[in-house]
Amino acid sequence: MKAVTFQALHAPLAFETLPDPTPGTGQVVVKVGRCGICGSDLHMTEDAAYGCKHGDVLGHEFAGEVVALGRDTEGLKTGDLVSVIPLVSCGQCDHCRKGEVQWCEHFGLQGGGYAEFAVTRPNQCVRLPTDVSLADGAIIEPLAVALHGVNLSGMKAGDKVLVLGAGPIGLAVAFWAKRMGASRVAVQDIAEFQRDRALGMGADVFVVDPQDPIGGAERELGGKADVVFECVGIPGLINQAVSKVRNRGTILLLGLCTRPDTFNSFAMLSKEVRLVTSAFFTRQEYEASLDALASGAIEPRLLVTDTISLSDTPEIFESLKQRSGQCKVLIAP
């Protein structure tokens, strides 16, 4: 099969031929139809903290067709179209039965989407209804990540929400916040190019004010935010969020940051700010994200800005390390 593989930190990915996979006991092979390039994929190739090894096939936002079943595999048949939950789990323990697979003792991260075929397990596959495309199936994962963050934040209908960062996760947060009743949603970024997309996803206002990044958001919201979502993941953003949230408000961290950060804990303490972190999602949130697409929500589909071939992936992947007009790029193996 054709695949795109990790070579080394700070080096381009490679387009090459690998052996076709065969399913082991309890496994399935999925012919990848679409796979999203995630911001965390970009970080993985630049930061040793993620532990990527030479030859790894990245790609955890993918959907496709089941084409082979291993022994003792139940619940799926060849020809099923599925979205793959990229959280490896046993499927049997109490955590798995509750849908909280990230706490399973066998938890791990599923890659493999940057290839023509990927091996996974039936408990990680969610069937796609007939009116949901493979491209839709590939954006369920970032939608679920964002929904998990909104749920953990405790946001209530009528709250004022500020989203820091207009990448796919920040835009998905704006979608869910508005859908779940936020009275006003502001998305703030350092560049203008995502303005129309942010407004289309549900934001009421888009803020780019480098001269006054704190005051600009407050003016647009009509006061400090009840909830601030940090969706960037660079040092300094927590400190900025503290200045933008109301007394006893909430800051929800979704941005991945592997570098040490400092912030004024006294400023946070004096406002009794609640700082909450969010990672992964539950199976129920994954299915709720699919349900939103299946029910006709068009906003999430605005995330997709390009669809590329596997052979073009190394070059496009490198270009995404610099901010551009792209949002969510899908690979069509």
C-alpha positions as CSV (number, residue, x, y, z in Angstrom):
1,M,0.0,0.0,0.0
2,K,1.0,3.6,-0.4
3,A,1.6,5.5,2.8
4,V,3.2,8.7,4.2
5,T,5.6,8.0,7.1
6,F,7.5,9.9,9.8
7,Q,11.2,10.1,9.2
8,A,12.7,12.2,12.0
9,L,12.1,15.3,13.9
10,H,12.2,18.5,11.8
11,A,12.3,16.4,8.6
12,P,9.6,16.1,5.9
13,L,7.4,13.1,5.8
14,A,8.1,10.5,3.2
15,F,5.7,9.0,0.6
16,E,6.5,5.3,0.2
17,T,5.2,1.8,-0.3
18,L,4.5,-0.5,2.7
19,P,3.2,-4.0,3.0
20,D,-0.6,-4.3,2.9
21,P,-1.9,-4.9,6.5
22,T,-3.6,-8.0,7.6
23,P,-6.0,-8.1,10.6
24,G,-5.1,-10.0,13.7
25,T,-7.6,-11.7,16.0
26,G,-10.3,-9.2,16.9
27,Q,-9.1,-6.6,14.4
28,V,-10.4,-5.1,11.1
29,V,-8.7,-3.4,8.2
30,V,-10.2,-0.1,7.0
31,K,-9.6,1.2,3.5
32,V,-9.1,4.9,4.4
33,G,-11.4,7.2,2.5
34,R,-10.5,10.5,4.2
35,C,-8.1,11.5,6.9
36,G,-7.7,15.0,8.4
37,I,-4.3,16.6,9.1
38,C,-4.5,17.6,12.7
39,G,-2.5,20.4,14.4
40,S,-1.1,17.8,16.8
41,D,0.3,15.8,13.8
42,L,2.3,18.9,13.0
43,H,3.5,19.2,16.6
44,M,4.4,15.5,16.6
45,T,7.0,16.0,13.8
46,E,8.7,18.9,15.7
47,D,8.6,17.9,19.4
48,A,10.2,14.9,20.9
49,A,7.6,14.9,23.7
50,Y,5.2,13.0,21.4
51,G,7.5,10.1,21.0
52,C,7.2,9.5,17.2
53,K,9.5,6.9,15.7
54,H,11.0,6.5,12.2
55,G,8.4,4.8,10.0
56,D,5.3,5.7,12.0
57,V,2.2,6.4,10.0
58,L,0.4,9.4,11.5
59,G,-3.2,10.3,11.0
60,H,-5.9,9.9,13.7
61,E,-8.9,11.7,12.1
62,F,-10.1,9.1,9.6
63,A,-13.0,7.3,8.1
64,G,-13.3,4.6,5.5
65,E,-14.6,1.2,4.5
66,V,-14.2,-2.1,6.3
67,V,-12.4,-4.4,3.9
68,A,-11.1,-7.3,6.0
69,L,-12.0,-9.0,9.3
70,G,-9.7,-10.9,11.6
71,R,-10.7,-14.0,13.5
72,D,-13.3,-13.7,16.3
73,T,-14.2,-10.2,15.0
74,E,-17.8,-9.2,15.8
75,G,-20.1,-6.3,15.2
76,L,-18.9,-5.3,11.7
77,K,-19.0,-6.7,8.2
78,T,-17.0,-5.9,5.1
79,G,-18.5,-3.0,3.2
80,D,-19.4,-1.0,6.4
81,L,-18.5,2.6,6.3
82,V,-17.1,3.8,9.6
83,S,-15.5,6.6,11.4
84,V,-12.6,5.4,13.5
85,I,-12.3,6.6,17.2
86,P,-8.6,7.0,17.6
87,L,-8.5,5.9,21.2
88,V,-7.3,2.4,21.6
89,S,-9.1,0.5,24.4
90,C,-10.1,-3.0,25.5
91,G,-13.8,-2.4,25.0
92,Q,-14.7,-4.5,28.0
93,C,-13.7,-2.7,31.2
94,D,-16.0,-0.5,33.3
95,H,-14.4,2.6,31.7
96,C,-15.0,1.4,28.2
97,R,-18.6,0.4,29.0
98,K,-19.2,3.9,30.3
99,G,-17.7,5.4,27.1
100,E,-14.8,6.9,29.0
101,V,-12.2,4.9,27.0
102,Q,-9.4,7.3,27.8
103,W,-9.1,5.8,31.3
104,C,-8.9,2.2,30.0
105,E,-5.7,0.4,31.2
106,H,-5.0,-0.5,27.5
107,F,-5.5,3.1,26.4
108,G,-3.4,4.3,23.5
109,L,-3.6,6.6,20.4
110,Q,-4.6,5.2,17.0
111,G,-2.7,6.4,14.0
112,G,-2.4,5.0,10.5
113,G,-4.7,7.3,8.6
114,Y,-2.0,8.7,6.2
115,A,-2.2,5.4,4.2
116,E,-4.5,3.5,1.9
117,F,-5.3,1.0,4.7
118,A,-5.3,1.0,8.5
119,V,-5.8,-1.7,11.1
120,T,-8.1,-1.0,14.0
121,R,-10.7,-2.7,16.3
122,P,-14.5,-3.0,16.1
123,N,-15.0,-1.1,19.4
124,Q,-13.3,1.9,17.8
125,C,-15.5,2.0,14.8
126,V,-18.7,4.0,14.5
127,R,-20.9,3.2,11.5
128,L,-21.8,6.1,9.3
129,P,-25.4,6.6,8.2
130,T,-26.1,6.8,4.5
131,D,-26.4,10.6,4.6
132,V,-23.0,11.2,6.2
133,S,-20.0,11.2,3.9
134,L,-16.5,9.9,4.5
135,A,-15.3,13.5,4.6
136,D,-17.9,14.1,7.4
137,G,-16.5,11.0,9.1
138,A,-13.0,12.5,9.2
139,I,-14.1,15.7,11.0
140,I,-16.0,13.9,13.8
141,E,-12.9,13.6,16.0
142,P,-12.1,17.4,16.2
143,L,-15.8,18.0,16.8
144,A,-15.8,15.6,19.7
145,V,-12.6,17.1,21.2
146,A,-14.3,20.5,21.2
147,L,-17.6,19.2,22.6
148,H,-15.7,17.5,25.4
149,G,-14.1,20.8,26.3
150,V,-17.5,22.7,26.2
151,N,-19.1,20.0,28.4
152,L,-16.2,20.1,30.9
153,S,-16.3,23.9,31.1
154,G,-19.8,23.9,32.6
155,M,-20.9,26.6,30.1
156,K,-24.6,27.4,30.6
157,A,-27.1,28.9,28.2
158,G,-26.8,32.6,28.2
159,D,-23.1,32.7,29.0
160,K,-20.7,35.0,27.2
161,V,-17.9,32.9,25.6
162,L,-14.5,33.9,24.3
163,V,-12.4,31.5,22.2
164,L,-8.7,32.2,21.8
165,G,-7.5,30.8,18.5
166,A,-9.4,30.2,15.2
167,G,-7.9,26.9,14.3
168,P,-10.2,23.8,13.8
169,I,-10.7,23.2,17.5
170,G,-11.4,26.8,18.3
171,L,-13.9,27.1,15.5
172,A,-15.5,23.8,16.6
173,V,-15.8,25.2,20.2
174,A,-17.6,28.3,18.7
175,F,-20.0,25.9,16.9
176,W,-20.9,24.0,20.0
177,A,-21.0,27.0,22.3
178,K,-23.5,28.7,20.1
179,R,-25.5,25.5,19.5
180,M,-25.7,25.0,23.3
181,G,-27.1,28.4,24.0
182,A,-24.2,30.8,24.6
183,S,-25.6,34.4,24.4
184,R,-22.5,35.8,22.6
185,V,-19.5,34.0,21.2
186,A,-16.3,35.9,20.3
187,V,-13.4,34.2,18.5
188,Q,-10.0,36.0,18.8
189,D,-7.0,35.4,16.6
190,I,-3.9,37.2,15.5
191,A,-4.9,37.1,11.8
192,E,-7.9,38.0,9.8
193,F,-8.1,35.1,7.4
194,Q,-10.5,32.9,9.5
195,R,-13.0,35.7,10.1
196,D,-15.7,34.5,7.7
197,R,-15.3,30.9,8.7
198,A,-15.6,31.8,12.4
199,L,-18.7,33.7,11.8
200,G,-20.1,30.9,9.7
201,M,-19.3,28.4,12.4
202,G,-21.4,30.3,15.0
203,A,-19.3,33.2,16.3
204,D,-21.1,36.5,16.8
205,V,-17.9,38.5,16.5
206,F,-14.3,37.9,15.4
207,V,-11.6,39.9,17.2
208,V,-8.2,40.9,15.8
209,D,-6.8,43.8,17.8
210,P,-3.1,43.5,18.3
211,Q,-3.0,47.0,19.9
212,D,-5.4,46.0,22.6
213,P,-5.9,42.2,22.6
214,I,-7.5,42.2,26.0
215,G,-9.8,45.3,25.7
216,G,-10.9,44.5,22.2
217,A,-12.5,41.2,23.2
218,E,-14.2,42.7,26.2
219,R,-15.7,45.5,24.1
220,E,-17.1,43.0,21.6
221,L,-18.6,40.8,24.3
222,G,-20.0,43.7,26.3
223,G,-18.0,42.7,29.4
224,K,-15.7,40.0,30.5
225,A,-16.3,36.4,29.4
226,D,-18.0,33.8,31.6
227,V,-15.9,31.2,29.9
228,V,-12.6,31.5,28.0
229,F,-11.5,28.6,25.9
230,E,-7.7,28.6,25.2
231,C,-7.4,26.7,21.9
232,V,-3.8,27.7,20.9
233,G,-1.4,26.1,23.2
234,I,1.5,28.6,23.5
235,P,3.0,30.1,26.6
236,G,1.3,33.3,27.7
237,L,-2.3,32.4,26.7
238,I,-3.4,31.3,30.2
239,N,-2.2,34.6,31.6
240,Q,-4.1,36.5,28.9
241,A,-7.2,34.3,29.5
242,V,-7.1,35.3,33.2
243,S,-7.4,39.0,32.3
244,K,-10.4,38.3,30.0
245,V,-12.5,36.1,32.3
246,R,-15.0,37.5,34.8
247,N,-14.7,37.0,38.6
248,R,-15.4,33.3,39.3
249,G,-15.4,32.5,35.6
250,T,-13.9,29.5,33.9
251,I,-10.8,29.0,31.7
252,L,-10.9,25.8,29.8
253,L,-7.5,24.6,28.3
254,L,-7.8,22.8,25.0
255,G,-4.5,23.9,23.3
256,L,-1.7,21.4,23.4
257,C,1.4,23.0,24.9
258,T,4.5,21.0,25.8
259,R,6.6,24.0,26.9
260,P,6.6,25.3,30.4
261,D,4.3,28.3,31.0
262,T,4.0,30.8,33.8
263,F,1.1,32.9,34.8
264,N,0.1,35.2,37.7
265,S,-1.6,32.8,40.1
266,F,-2.4,35.7,42.4
267,A,-4.5,37.3,39.7
268,M,-6.3,34.1,39.2
269,L,-6.8,33.5,42.9
270,S,-8.0,37.0,43.5
271,K,-10.8,36.4,40.9
272,E,-11.5,32.8,42.1
273,V,-11.0,31.7,38.5
274,R,-11.7,28.0,37.8
275,L,-9.0,26.5,35.5
276,V,-10.0,23.3,33.8
277,T,-8.1,21.1,31.4
278,S,-9.6,19.0,28.6
279,A,-8.2,16.1,26.5
280,F,-9.8,13.5,24.4
281,F,-13.6,12.8,24.6
282,T,-16.1,10.2,25.5
283,R,-17.7,7.8,23.0
284,Q,-21.0,9.5,23.7
285,E,-19.5,12.8,22.6
286,Y,-18.1,11.2,19.5
287,E,-21.6,9.9,18.6
288,A,-23.2,13.2,19.5
289,S,-20.8,14.9,17.0
290,L,-21.8,12.4,14.3
291,D,-25.5,13.0,15.2
292,A,-25.0,16.7,14.6
293,L,-23.7,16.1,11.1
294,A,-26.4,13.5,10.4
295,S,-29.1,15.9,11.5
296,G,-28.0,18.4,8.9
297,A,-25.6,20.8,10.7
298,I,-23.7,22.5,7.9
299,E,-21.4,24.6,10.0
300,P,-18.8,21.9,10.8
301,R,-18.3,21.2,7.1
302,L,-16.9,24.8,6.8
303,L,-13.8,23.5,8.5
304,V,-12.6,21.7,5.4
305,T,-10.6,23.9,3.1
306,D,-8.8,21.4,0.8
307,T,-8.6,17.7,-0.1
308,I,-5.2,16.3,-1.3
309,S,-3.7,13.1,-2.4
310,L,-1.3,11.0,-0.4
311,S,1.6,11.8,-2.8
312,D,1.0,15.5,-2.2
313,T,0.9,15.1,1.6
314,P,4.6,15.6,2.5
315,E,4.8,18.9,0.7
316,I,1.4,20.2,1.9
317,F,2.1,19.0,5.5
318,E,5.3,21.1,5.6
319,S,3.5,24.2,4.3
320,L,0.9,23.8,7.1
321,K,3.6,24.4,9.7
322,Q,3.3,28.1,8.7
323,R,-0.1,29.7,9.1
324,S,-1.9,30.2,5.9
325,G,-5.5,30.4,4.7
326,Q,-6.0,26.7,5.3
327,C,-8.1,25.3,8.1
328,K,-8.8,21.5,7.9
329,V,-7.0,19.7,5.1
330,L,-8.2,16.2,4.3
331,I,-6.2,13.5,2.6
332,A,-7.9,11.2,0.1
333,P,-5.8,8.1,-0.2
